[in-house]
């Protein structure tokens, strides 16, 4: 969650956030720096500024989708259909793309068991699509590197360490 430090200013209006102001805060829940909503991720703002902002409705929808997708009971493996209860076996995909026609749209907020992902027949296809997104002008940020590492093929006996 964003942290309020004395002397901080609202990123929308530039005015100080002082006692008596109604404030809103968001955790770091948007990874793509090119996403128009990225400015609200890990931020604290004056509530009145947020409510007047043209992206306020889109932000509320995205934040609610993030909260809903990240509830423990929502962590169901996309491959096996089973709950993922071991944090060491969990791979979560955040919000990737806005367009419903994009090849990665159906993977927004997806959950995978690391174990199941290793043998999944569509892993290489998903990895290739994520690589295309990472290399495109539509994405800026480091988070896809972690997802790509989880999607990497398992090492073989002849692979260097």
Secondary structure, DSSP 8 states (H G I E B T S, - for coil): -----TT-B-TTT--B--TT--EEE--S----TTSGGGGGTT-EEEHHHHHHSTTHHHHHHHHHHHHHHTSGGG-B-TTT--B---GGGEEE-----S-TTSTTGGGTT-EEEHHHHHT-TTHHHHHHHHHHHHHSTT--SSHHHHHHHHHS----TTS--
